[in-house]
């Protein structure tokens, strides 16, 4: 059965960036990538890696879940909740001044394994990548058939399939596939971190999880759970796809 394709995400990212009044160059500078990469993503000439997508959604104050959702009638994603204060994009503070739950590591300037994170690195002061946009978020389910899953194909050999979504339950519920050689980052050795608690279960194949300074080799039947603010990355060094069920629960504001 062939899952349903998700509409191109580039235009939604571009519209949200323009709605926030952020230039492509400014967004690129904030997350530590080139302006040409942002342009390629927005024109759907390139798909972001997992870490780049998390960085973009964090910087723009939108949810990874909402990347799957169609835009509003005017083509612009819904704005933030009235009771959630979104700091201006581009405002930077020192890591030491930001609670761990609200800090972010940009994918192309992330911590490499074996290296300690700088104690005073500037990072964007933004809301969590998983924070709700509004109370009218759509429902996916309660039953999602295999042939009806919405599929998002990311760069570096990773595919996300949305398994369900409940309005105001701020989670990512995904079936994730890493192709042989696939990784969560387009750059070797780069780690990411984001708000929330991450739970995963490997159904088939093998994955290598880098968590902080340690590597964990995951096989079918293995599970993981950890605070997503800890620098981490996944890669598939095997010869067959690695498939798992992942659940990321947003840390409560």
TORKOL-321260 format. One record per atom (N, C-alpha, C, O, CB): z, x, y. Coordinates in steps of 0.2 Angstrom, whole numbers, padded with zeros to 4 digits, always signed. Glycine has a CB too. Layout:
BEGIN
ZXY/...
END
This chain:
BEGIN
+0000+0004-0006/+0000+0000+0000/+0000+0004+0006/+0004+0009+0006/+0006-0005+0000/-0004+0003+0011/-0005+0007+0017/+0000+0004+0023/-0001-0002+0025/-0012+0007+0019/+0005+0008+0025/+0009+0006+0030/+0005+0004+0037/+0000+0007+0038/+0015+0011+0032/+0008+0000+0041/+0005-0001+0048/+0006+0005+0052/+0011+0008+0053/+0008-0008+0051/+0000+0006+0056/+0001+0012+0061/+0004+0009+0067/+0003+0003+0069/-0007+0014+0062/+0008+0014+0070/+0011+0012+0077/+0006+0014+0082/+0002+0019+0082/+0017+0016+0078/+0005+0009+0087/+0000+0011+0093/+0002+0018+0096/+0008+0020+0095/+0001+0006+0098/-0003+0021+0099/-0002+0028+0101/+0004+0028+0106/+0004+0023+0110/-0009+0030+0105/+0008+0033+0106/+0014+0033+0110/+0013+0037+0116/+0017+0036+0121/+0019+0037+0106/+0007+0040+0117/+0006+0044+0123/+0006+0040+0130/+0009+0042+0135/+0000+0048+0123/+0003+0034+0130/+0003+0030+0136/+0010+0027+0137/+0011+0027+0143/-0002+0024+0135/+0014+0026+0132/+0020+0023+0134/+0025+0029+0137/+0029+0027+0141/+0024+0021+0127/+0024+0035+0134/+0028+0040+0137/+0025+0042+0145/+0030+0043+0149/+0027+0047+0133/+0019+0041+0146/+0016+0042+0152/+0019+0037+0157/+0021+0039+0163/+0009+0042+0152/+0019+0031+0155/+0021+0025+0159/+0028+0026+0161/+0030+0025+0167/+0020+0019+0156/+0032+0028+0156/+0039+0028+0157/+0041+0034+0162/+0045+0034+0166/+0043+0029+0151/+0037+0040+0161/+0038+0046+0166/+0036+0044+0173/+0039+0046+0177/+0033+0051+0163/+0030+0040+0174/+0028+0038+0180/+0033+0033+0183/+0035+0033+0189/+0021+0035+0180/+0036+0029+0179/+0041+0024+0182/+0047+0027+0184/+0050+0025+0189/+0043+0019+0176/+0049+0033+0181/+0055+0037+0183/+0053+0041+0189/+0057+0045+0192/+0057+0041+0178/+0046+0042+0191/+0045+0046+0197/+0045+0053+0195/+0046+0058+0199/+0049+0045+0202/+0043+0055+0189/+0044+0062+0186/+0037+0065+0185/+0033+0061+0182/+0048+0063+0180/+0035+0070+0188/+0028+0073+0186/+0028+0076+0179/+0033+0078+0176/+0027+0079+0192/+0022+0077+0177/+0021+0080+0170/+0024+0087+0170/+0027+0089+0165/+0014+0080+0168/+0023+0091+0176/+0025+0097+0176/+0033+0097+0176/+0036+0102+0173/+0022+0101+0182/+0036+0093+0180/+0043+0092+0180/+0046+0091+0174/+0051+0094+0172/+0045+0087+0185/+0043+0086+0170/+0045+0084+0163/+0045+0090+0159/+0049+0092+0155/+0042+0078+0160/+0039+0094+0159/+0038+0100+0155/+0043+0105+0156/+0046+0108+0152/+0031+0103+0156/+0045+0106+0163/+0050+0111+0165/+0057+0109+0162/+0060+0114+0160/+0050+0112+0172/+0058+0103+0162/+0065+0101+0160/+0066+0102+0153/+0072+0103+0151/+0066+0093+0162/+0061+0101+0149/+0062+0101+0141/+0060+0108+0139/+0060+0109+0133/+0058+0095+0138/+0057+0112+0143/+0055+0119+0141/+0049+0120+0137/+0048+0124+0133/+0061+0121+0137/+0044+0115+0139/+0037+0116+0136/+0032+0117+0141/+0034+0116+0147/+0035+0110+0131/+0026+0118+0140/+0020+0118+0145/+0018+0111+0147/+0018+0106+0143/+0014+0122+0142/+0016+0111+0153/+0013+0105+0156/+0007+0103+0152/+0006+0097+0152/+0011+0106+0164/+0003+0107+0150/-0003+0106+0146/-0001+0102+0139/-0005+0098+0137/-0007+0112+0144/+0005+0104+0136/+0007+0100+0130/+0009+0093+0132/+0007+0088+0128/+0013+0104+0127/+0012+0092+0138/+0014+0085+0140/+0008+0081+0141/+0007+0075+0139/+0018+0085+0146/+0003+0084+0144/-0004+0081+0145/-0007+0079+0139/-0010+0073+0138/-0009+0085+0149/-0007+0084+0134/-0010+0082+0127/-0007+0077+0124/-0010+0073+0120/-0010+0089+0123/+0000+0076+0124/+0004+0071+0121/+0002+0064+0124/+0001+0059+0121/+0011+0073+0121/+0002+0064+0131/+0001+0058+0134/-0006+0055+0133/-0007+0049+0134/+0002+0059+0142/-0011+0060+0132/-0018+0057+0131/-0019+0057+0123/-0025+0056+0121/-0023+0062+0134/-0014+0057+0119/-0014+0057+0112/-0019+0062+0109/-0022+0060+0104/-0016+0050+0110/-0020+0067+0112/-0024+0073+0109/-0019+0077+0105/-0022+0081+0100/-0027+0077+0114/-0013+0076+0105/-0008+0080+0101/-0002+0075+0100/+0000+0072+0105/-0006+0087+0104/+0001+0076+0094/+0007+0072+0093/+0013+0077+0093/+0013+0083+0092/+0007+0069+0086/+0019+0075+0096/+0025+0079+0097/+0028+0081+0090/+0027+0077+0086/+0030+0076+0102/+0031+0086+0090/+0036+0088+0084/+0042+0083+0085/+0043+0080+0090/+0038+0095+0084/+0046+0083+0080/+0052+0079+0080/+0057+0082+0086/+0059+0077+0089/+0056+0080+0073/+0057+0088+0086/+0062+0091+0092/+0059+0089+0098/+0063+0088+0103/+0063+0098+0091/+0052+0090+0099/+0050+0088+0106/+0050+0081+0108/+0052+0079+0113/+0042+0090+0106/+0049+0077+0103/+0050+0069+0104/+0057+0068+0106/+0058+0064+0111/+0048+0065+0098/+0062+0071+0103/+0069+0069+0105/+0070+0072+0112/+0074+0069+0116/+0074+0073+0100/+0067+0078+0113/+0068+0081+0120/+0065+0076+0126/+0068+0075+0131/+0066+0088+0121/+0059+0073+0124/+0056+0069+0129/+0060+0063+0130/+0061+0061+0136/+0049+0068+0127/+0062+0060+0125/+0066+0053+0125/+0072+0054+0129/+0075+0050+0133/+0067+0050+0118/+0076+0060+0128/+0082+0061+0131/+0081+0062+0138/+0084+0060+0142/+0085+0068+0128/+0076+0066+0140/+0074+0067+0147/+0072+0061+0151/+0074+0060+0157/+0069+0073+0148/+0069+0057+0148/+0067+0050+0151/+0071+0045+0150/+0071+0039+0153/+0060+0048+0148/+0077+0046+0146/+0082+0041+0146/+0079+0035+0142/+0081+0029+0143/+0084+0038+0152/+0075+0036+0137/+0072+0030+0133/+0075+0032+0125/+0077+0037+0124/+0065+0030+0133/+0074+0027+0121/+0076+0028+0114/+0071+0030+0109/+0065+0027+0110/+0079+0021+0112/+0072+0034+0105/+0068+0035+0099/+0065+0029+0096/+0059+0028+0094/+0071+0040+0094/+0070+0024+0095/+0068+0018+0092/+0063+0014+0096/+0058+0011+0093/+0075+0013+0091/+0064+0014+0102/+0059+0011+0107/+0052+0014+0107/+0047+0011+0109/+0062+0010+0114/+0051+0020+0104/+0045+0023+0104/+0040+0019+0099/+0034+0018+0100/+0045+0030+0101/+0044+0016+0094/+0040+0011+0089/+0038+0005+0092/+0033+0002+0090/+0044+0010+0083/+0042+0002+0097/+0041-0004+0100/+0035-0005+0104/+0034+0000+0108/+0047-0007+0103/+0032-0011+0104/+0026-0012+0109/+0029-0012+0116/+0035-0013+0117/+0022-0018+0108/+0026-0010+0121/+0028-0011+0128/+0029-0018+0130/+0027-0022+0127/+0023-0007+0133/+0031-0019+0136/+0032-0025+0139/+0025-0028+0141/+0020-0025+0140/+0037-0025+0145/+0025-0034+0143/+0019-0038+0145/+0014-0034+0150/+0008-0034+0150/+0020-0045+0147/+0018-0030+0155/+0014-0026+0160/+0013-0019+0157/+0010-0015+0161/+0018-0026+0166/+0014-0018+0151/+0013-0011+0148/+0018-0006+0150/+0017+0000+0148/+0006-0009+0151/+0023-0008+0153/+0028-0003+0155/+0034-0005+0151/+0037-0011+0151/+0030-0003+0163/+0038+0000+0148/+0043-0001+0144/+0049-0004+0148/+0049-0003+0154/+0046+0005+0140/+0053-0008+0145/+0059-0011+0149/+0063-0006+0152/+0064-0001+0149/+0063-0016+0144/+0066-0008+0157/+0071-0003+0160/+0078-0003+0157/+0079-0007+0153/+0071-0005+0168/+0082+0002+0159/+0088+0003+0157/+0093-0003+0158/+0092-0007+0162/+0092+0009+0159/+0098-0004+0154/+0103-0009+0155/+0106-0008+0162/+0107-0003+0164/+0108-0009+0149/+0108-0014+0165/+0111-0014+0171/+0118-0010+0171/+0120-0007+0176/+0112-0021+0174/+0121-0010+0165/+0128-0007+0165/+0128+0000+0162/+0133+0003+0161/+0132-0011+0160/+0122+0003+0162/+0121+0010+0160/+0118+0014+0166/+0113+0012+0168/+0116+0011+0154/+0122+0019+0168/+0120+0023+0173/+0116+0028+0171/+0118+0032+0167/+0126+0026+0177/+0109+0029+0173/+0105+0034+0171/+0104+0039+0176/+0102+0038+0182/+0098+0031+0169/+0107+0045+0175/+0107+0051+0180/+0099+0052+0182/+0095+0051+0177/+0110+0057+0178/+0098+0055+0188/+0091+0056+0189/+0088+0062+0185/+0092+0067+0183/+0090+0059+0197/+0082+0061+0183/+0079+0066+0179/+0078+0072+0183/+0076+0072+0189/+0072+0064+0176/+0079+0078+0180/+0078+0084+0184/+0085+0087+0186/+0085+0093+0188/+0074+0083+0190/+0090+0083+0186/+0097+0086+0189/+0100+0090+0183/+0100+0087+0177/+0102+0080+0191/+0101+0096+0184/+0104+0101+0179/+0111+0102+0180/+0113+0103+0186/+0099+0107+0178/+0115+0103+0175/+0122+0105+0176/+0123+0111+0170/+0119+0112+0166/+0127+0099+0175/+0129+0114+0171/+0130+0119+0165/+0133+0115+0159/+0136+0110+0159/+0135+0124+0168/+0131+0119+0153/+0133+0116+0147/+0141+0115+0147/+0143+0110+0144/+0131+0120+0141/+0144+0119+0150/+0151+0119+0150/+0154+0113+0154/+0160+0111+0153/+0155+0125+0153/+0150+0110+0158/+0152+0104+0162/+0150+0097+0158/+0151+0092+0161/+0149+0104+0169/+0146+0098+0153/+0143+0092+0150/+0147+0090+0143/+0147+0095+0139/+0136+0092+0149/+0149+0084+0142/+0152+0083+0135/+0147+0084+0130/+0141+0083+0131/+0154+0076+0135/+0149+0086+0124/+0144+0088+0119/+0139+0082+0117/+0133+0083+0116/+0147+0090+0113/+0142+0076+0117/+0138+0070+0115/+0132+0069+0120/+0127+0066+0118/+0142+0064+0115/+0132+0072+0126/+0127+0070+0131/+0123+0076+0132/+0119+0076+0137/+0130+0067+0137/+0124+0082+0129/+0120+0088+0130/+0114+0088+0126/+0114+0084+0121/+0124+0094+0129/+0109+0092+0128/+0103+0092+0124/+0100+0099+0124/+0101+0102+0129/+0098+0087+0126/+0097+0101+0119/+0094+0107+0118/+0086+0106+0118/+0084+0103+0113/+0096+0112+0112/+0082+0109+0123/+0075+0108+0123/+0072+0111+0117/+0075+0117+0115/+0072+0110+0129/+0067+0109+0114/+0064+0111+0108/+0062+0118+0108/+0062+0122+0103/+0059+0107+0105/+0058+0120+0114/+0055+0127+0114/+0060+0132+0117/+0058+0137+0119/+0049+0126+0118/+0066+0130+0119/+0071+0135+0121/+0078+0134+0117/+0083+0135+0120/+0072+0134+0129/+0077+0131+0111/+0083+0130+0107/+0086+0136+0104/+0083+0142+0105/+0081+0125+0101/+0091+0135+0101/+0095+0141+0098/+0092+0143+0092/+0090+0139+0088/+0102+0139+0097/+0090+0149+0091/+0088+0152+0085/+0093+0154+0080/+0099+0156+0082/+0083+0158+0086/+0092+0153+0073/+0097+0154+0068/+0100+0162+0069/+0096+0166+0070/+0095+0153+0061/+0106+0163+0069/+0109+0169+0070/+0110+0171+0077/+0113+0177+0078/+0104+0174+0067/+0109+0167+0081/+0110+0169+0088/+0115+0164+0091/+0115+0158+0090/+0104+0169+0093/+0120+0166+0095/+0125+0162+0098/+0122+0158+0104/+0118+0161+0108/+0131+0165+0100/+0123+0152+0105/+0121+0148+0111/+0124+0151+0117/+0130+0153+0118/+0122+0141+0111/+0120+0152+0123/+0122+0155+0129/+0128+0150+0132/+0128+0144+0131/+0117+0155+0134/+0133+0153+0135/+0139+0149+0137/+0137+0145+0143/+0141+0140+0145/+0145+0153+0138/+0132+0147+0147/+0131+0143+0153/+0123+0142+0154/+0120+0144+0159/+0133+0148+0159/+0120+0139+0149/+0113+0137+0150/+0113+0130+0153/+0116+0126+0152/+0110+0137+0142/+0108+0130+0158/+0107+0124+0161/+0103+0119+0157/+0098+0121+0154/+0103+0125+0168/+0105+0113+0157/+0102+0108+0153/+0102+0101+0157/+0106+0100+0161/+0106+0106+0146/+0097+0097+0155/+0096+0091+0159/+0102+0086+0158/+0105+0085+0153/+0090+0087+0157/+0105+0083+0163/+0110+0078+0163/+0107+0072+0162/+0105+0068+0167/+0115+0079+0169/+0106+0069+0156/+0103+0063+0155/+0107+0059+0150/+0112+0062+0147/+0096+0064+0152/+0105+0053+0149/+0108+0049+0144/+0106+0051+0137/+0101+0054+0136/+0107+0041+0145/+0109+0049+0132/+0107+0050+0125/+0100+0048+0123/+0098+0043+0126/+0112+0047+0120/+0097+0052+0119/+0090+0050+0116/+0091+0043+0113/+0085+0040+0112/+0087+0055+0112/+0096+0041+0110/+0097+0035+0106/+0100+0029+0110/+0101+0024+0107/+0101+0036+0100/+0101+0030+0117/+0105+0025+0120/+0100+0019+0122/+0094+0020+0123/+0107+0027+0127/+0103+0013+0122/+0099+0007+0122/+0096+0006+0129/+0099+0008+0134/+0104+0001+0121/+0090+0003+0129/+0086+0002+0135/+0088-0005+0138/+0089-0006+0144/+0079+0002+0134/+0089-0009+0134/+0091-0016+0136/+0093-0021+0130/+0092-0019+0124/+0085-0019+0139/+0096-0026+0132/+0099-0031+0127/+0094-0035+0123/+0095-0038+0118/+0104-0035+0129/+0087-0034+0126/+0082-0039+0123/+0078-0035+0118/+0072-0036+0117/+0078-0042+0128/+0080-0029+0115/+0076-0026+0110/+0074-0030+0105/+0078-0034+0102/+0080-0019+0108/+0068-0029+0102/+0066-0033+0097/+0069-0032+0090/+0073-0026+0089/+0058-0031+0096/+0068-0036+0085/+0071-0036+0079/+0065-0034+0074/+0060-0036+0075/+0074-0042+0076/+0067-0029+0069/+0062-0027+0064/+0065-0029+0058/+0070-0026+0056/+0060-0020+0064/+0063-0034+0054/+0066-0037+0048/+0068-0044+0049/+0065-0047+0054/+0072-0033+0047/+0072-0047+0045/+0077-0044+0041/+0074-0040+0035/+0077-0036+0032/+0082-0048+0039/+0068-0042+0033/+0065-0039+0027/+0058-0036+0030/+0054-0039+0033/+0063-0045+0022/+0058-0029+0028/+0052-0026+0030/+0048-0024+0023/+0051-0020+0020/+0053-0019+0034/+0042-0026+0022/+0038-0025+0016/+0035-0018+0017/+0034-0016+0022/+0033-0030+0015/+0034-0015+0011/+0032-0008+0011/+0025-0007+0015/+0024-0003+0019/+0031-0005+0004/+0021-0013+0014/+0014-0012+0017/+0014-0014+0025/+0009-0013+0028/+0010-0018+0014/+0020-0016+0027/+0021-0018+0034/+0025-0013+0038/+0026-0014+0044/+0024-0025+0034/+0027-0008+0035/+0031-0003+0039/+0027+0000+0045/+0021+0001+0044/+0033+0003+0035/+0030+0001+0051/+0027+0004+0056/+0028+0012+0055/+0033+0014+0054/+0030+0002+0063/+0022+0016+0056/+0022+0023+0054/+0021+0027+0061/+0016+0025+0064/+0017+0024+0049/+0024+0032+0062/+0023+0037+0067/+0022+0044+0064/+0027+0046+0061/+0029+0037+0072/+0016+0046+0065/+0015+0053+0062/+0016+0058+0068/+0013+0058+0073/+0008+0053+0060/+0020+0063+0067/+0022+0068+0072/+0019+0075+0070/+0016+0075+0065/+0030+0069+0072/+0019+0079+0075/+0016+0086+0074/+0020+0089+0069/+0026+0087+0067/+0016+0090+0080/+0017+0095+0066/+0021+0099+0061/+0022+0096+0055/+0027+0098+0051/+0027+0102+0064/+0018+0091+0053/+0018+0088+0046/+0024+0084+0044/+0027+0084+0039/+0019+0094+0041/+0026+0079+0049/+0032+0075+0048/+0030+0068+0050/+0026+0066+0054/+0038+0077+0052/+0032+0063+0045/+0030+0056+0046/+0036+0052+0046/+0040+0052+0042/+0025+0053+0041/+0037+0047+0051/+0043+0043+0051/+0040+0036+0050/+0035+0033+0053/+0046+0043+0058/+0044+0032+0046/+0042+0025+0044/+0048+0021+0046/+0054+0022+0044/+0040+0024+0037/+0047+0016+0051/+0053+0012+0053/+0055+0007+0048/+0051+0003+0046/+0051+0008+0060/+0061+0007+0045/+0063+0003+0040/+0067-0004+0042/+0068-0008+0039/+0068+0006+0035/+0069-0004+0049/+0072-0010+0051/+0075-0008+0058/+0076-0002+0060/+0077-0012+0046/+0076-0013+0062/+0079-0013+0068/+0083-0019+0070/+0080-0025+0070/+0074-0011+0074/+0089-0019+0072/+0093-0025+0074/+0094-0024+0082/+0097-0019+0084/+0099-0026+0070/+0093-0029+0086/+0094-0028+0093/+0101-0026+0094/+0106-0029+0092/+0093-0035+0097/+0102-0022+0099/+0109-0019+0101/+0113-0016+0096/+0119-0014+0097/+0113-0025+0103/+0110-0014+0090/+0113-0009+0085/+0109-0003+0086/+0103-0002+0084/+0112-0012+0078/+0112+0002+0089/+0109+0008+0092/+0108+0013+0087/+0112+0018+0086/+0112+0010+0098/+0103+0012+0082/+0102+0017+0077/+0095+0018+0076/+0091+0015+0078/+0105+0014+0070/+0094+0024+0072/+0087+0025+0069/+0088+0024+0062/+0092+0028+0059/+0084+0032+0071/+0084+0020+0059/+0084+0019+0052/+0077+0020+0049/+0072+0016+0050/+0086+0011+0050/+0076+0026+0046/+0069+0029+0045/+0068+0031+0038/+0073+0034+0035/+0068+0034+0050/+0062+0031+0035/+0060+0034+0029/+0056+0040+0032/+0051+0039+0035/+0056+0030+0024/+0058+0046+0030/+0055+0052+0033/+0051+0056+0028/+0054+0057+0022/+0060+0056+0037/+0045+0058+0029/+0042+0062+0024/+0040+0069+0028/+0037+0069+0033/+0035+0059+0022/+0042+0075+0025/+0040+0081+0027/+0035+0084+0022/+0036+0085+0016/+0046+0086+0027/+0028+0085+0024/+0023+0088+0020/+0025+0095+0019/+0029+0098+0022/+0016+0087+0024/+0022+0098+0013/+0023+0105+0012/+0021+0109+0018/+0016+0109+0021/+0019+0108+0006/+0026+0113+0020/+0025+0117+0026/+0028+0114+0033/+0028+0117+0038/+0018+0120+0027/+0029+0107+0032/+0031+0103+0038/+0038+0105+0040/+0042+0108+0036/+0031+0096+0036/+0040+0104+0046/+0046+0106+0049/+0048+0101+0055/+0043+0098+0058/+0047+0113+0051/+0054+0101+0057/+0056+0097+0063/+0054+0100+0069/+0054+0096+0075/+0063+0096+0063/+0052+0106+0070/+0050+0109+0076/+0043+0113+0075/+0042+0115+0070/+0055+0114+0078/+0039+0113+0080/+0033+0116+0080/+0034+0124+0081/+0029+0127+0080/+0028+0113+0085/+0039+0126+0082/+0041+0133+0083/+0045+0136+0078/+0051+0132+0076/+0044+0135+0090/+0044+0141+0074/+0048+0144+0069/+0055+0145+0071/+0056+0149+0077/+0045+0150+0066/+0060+0143+0068/+0067+0145+0069/+0070+0141+0075/+0076+0143+0077/+0067+0152+0071/+0067+0136+0078/+0070+0133+0083/+0074+0127+0081/+0072+0123+0076/+0064+0130+0088/+0080+0126+0084/+0084+0121+0082/+0084+0115+0087/+0083+0117+0093/+0091+0123+0080/+0087+0109+0085/+0087+0104+0090/+0094+0101+0090/+0098+0102+0085/+0082+0098+0089/+0096+0097+0095/+0103+0093+0094/+0102+0087+0099/+0098+0087+0103/+0109+0098+0096/+0105+0082+0097/+0105+0076+0101/+0111+0072+0099/+0115+0073+0095/+0098+0072+0099/+0112+0066+0103/+0118+0062+0102/+0118+0059+0096/+0113+0057+0093/+0118+0057+0108/+0124+0058+0093/+0124+0054+0087/+0127+0057+0081/+0129+0063+0081/+0118+0051+0085/+0127+0053+0075/+0129+0056+0069/+0123+0054+0064/+0121+0049+0064/+0136+0052+0066/+0122+0059+0060/+0116+0059+0056/+0117+0059+0049/+0122+0063+0046/+0111+0065+0058/+0114+0054+0045/+0115+0053+0038/+0108+0054+0035/+0104+0050+0037/+0119+0047+0036/+0108+0057+0029/+0101+0058+0026/+0102+0058+0018/+0107+0061+0016/+0098+0064+0028/+0097+0055+0015/+0097+0056+0008/+0090+0057+0005/+0086+0054+0007/+0100+0049+0004/+0090+0063+0001/+0083+0065-0001/+0081+0061-0007/+0085+0061-0012/+0083+0073-0003/+0075+0058-0007/+0073+0054-0013/+0069+0058-0018/+0069+0058-0024/+0069+0048-0010/+0065+0063-0015/+0060+0067-0019/+0059+0073-0015/+0059+0073-0009/+0054+0063-0021/+0057+0078-0019/+0055+0085-0016/+0061+0089-0014/+0067+0087-0016/+0051+0083-0010/+0060+0094-0009/+0065+0098-0007/+0065+0099+0000/+0059+0100+0003/+0066+0105-0011/+0071+0100+0004/+0071+0101+0011/+0076+0107+0012/+0081+0108+0008/+0073+0095+0015/+0075+0111+0017/+0080+0116+0019/+0082+0113+0026/+0079+0113+0031/+0077+0123+0020/+0089+0112+0026/+0092+0110+0032/+0096+0117+0035/+0100+0120+0032/+0097+0105+0031/+0094+0118+0041/+0098+0123+0045/+0103+0120+0049/+0101+0116+0054/+0093+0128+0049/+0109+0121+0048/+0114+0118+0052/+0119+0123+0055/+0123+0126+0051/+0118+0113+0047/+0118+0124+0061/+0122+0130+0064/+0119+0136+0062/+0113+0138+0063/+0129+0129+0063/+0123+0140+0059/+0121+0147+0056/+0120+0147+0049/+0119+0152+0046/+0127+0152+0058/+0121+0141+0046/+0120+0141+0038/+0114+0137+0036/+0111+0132+0040/+0126+0137+0035/+0111+0139+0030/+0105+0135+0028/+0108+0131+0021/+0112+0134+0017/+0100+0140+0026/+0105+0125+0020/+0107+0121+0015/+0101+0119+0011/+0096+0116+0015/+0112+0115+0017/+0100+0120+0005/+0094+0118+0001/+0095+0111-0002/+0100+0111-0006/+0092+0124-0004/+0091+0107+0000/+0092+0100-0002/+0087+0098-0007/+0081+0099-0006/+0092+0095+0004/+0089+0095-0013/+0085+0092-0018/+0086+0085-0019/+0090+0082-0016/+0086+0096-0025/+0081+0082-0023/+0082+0075-0024/+0089+0073-0026/+0091+0076-0031/+0076+0072-0029/+0091+0068-0023/+0098+0065-0025/+0104+0068-0020/+0109+0066-0020/+0100+0067-0032/+0102+0073-0016/+0107+0076-0012/+0107+0072-0005/+0102+0069-0003/+0105+0084-0010/+0113+0072-0002/+0114+0069+0004/+0117+0073+0009/+0120+0078+0008/+0118+0063+0003/+0116+0072+0016/+0119+0075+0021/+0122+0071+0026/+0120+0065+0027/+0114+0080+0025/+0127+0073+0030/+0130+0069+0036/+0133+0074+0040/+0137+0078+0038/+0135+0064+0033/+0132+0074+0047/+0134+0078+0051/+0134+0076+0058/+0130+0071+0060/+0131+0085+0051/+0137+0079+0063/+0137+0077+0070/+0130+0080+0073/+0129+0086+0072/+0143+0080+0074/+0126+0076+0076/+0119+0078+0078/+0119+0083+0084/+0114+0085+0085/+0115+0072+0079/+0125+0083+0087/+0125+0088+0093/+0126+0095+0090/+0125+0100+0094/+0131+0087+0097/+0127+0096+0084/+0127+0103+0081/+0119+0105+0080/+0115+0101+0077/+0130+0103+0074/+0117+0111+0082/+0110+0113+0082/+0108+0113+0074/+0111+0115+0070/+0109+0120+0085/+0102+0110+0073/+0100+0109+0067/+0092+0108+0066/+0089+0107+0071/+0103+0103+0064/+0089+0109+0060/+0082+0109+0059/+0081+0108+0052/+0085+0110+0048/+0078+0115+0062/+0075+0105+0050/+0073+0104+0043/+0066+0107+0042/+0062+0107+0047/+0073+0096+0042/+0065+0109+0036/+0058+0112+0035/+0057+0111+0027/+0062+0110+0023/+0058+0119+0037/+0051+0110+0025/+0049+0109+0018/+0046+0116+0016/+0040+0117+0018/+0045+0103+0017/+0049+0120+0012/+0046+0126+0010/+0043+0125+0003/+0040+0130+0000/+0051+0132+0009/+0043+0119+0000/+0040+0118-0006/+0033+0116-0007/+0029+0117-0002/+0044+0112-0009/+0030+0114-0012/+0023+0113-0013/+0022+0105-0014/+0016+0103-0015/+0021+0116-0019/+0027+0101-0013/+0026+0094-0013/+0030+0091-0008/+0034+0094-0005/+0028+0091-0020/+0027+0085-0006/+0031+0081+0000/+0038+0080-0001/+0040+0079-0007/+0027+0075+0002/+0042+0081+0004/+0049+0079+0003/+0051+0072+0007/+0049+0072+0013/+0054+0085+0006/+0053+0068+0003/+0054+0061+0006/+0062+0059+0006/+0065+0061+0001/+0050+0056+0002/+0064+0056+0011/+0071+0054+0012/+0072+0048+0016/+0068+0046+0020/+0075+0060+0014/+0078+0045+0016/+0080+0040+0020/+0085+0043+0025/+0090+0046+0023/+0083+0034+0016/+0084+0042+0032/+0088+0045+0037/+0090+0039+0041/+0087+0034+0043/+0084+0050+0041/+0097+0040+0043/+0100+0035+0047/+0104+0039+0053/+0109+0043+0051/+0105+0030+0043/+0102+0038+0059/+0105+0041+0065/+0109+0036+0069/+0106+0031+0072/+0100+0045+0069/+0116+0037+0069/+0120+0032+0073/+0122+0035+0079/+0125+0040+0080/+0126+0030+0069/+0120+0031+0085/+0122+0034+0091/+0129+0034+0092/+0133+0029+0090/+0119+0029+0097/+0132+0039+0096/+0139+0040+0097/+0140+0035+0103/+0136+0034+0108/+0141+0047+0100/+0145+0031+0102/+0147+0026+0107/+0148+0029+0114/+0151+0034+0115/+0153+0022+0105/+0145+0025+0119/+0146+0027+0126/+0153+0027+0128/+0155+0028+0134/+0141+0024+0131/
END
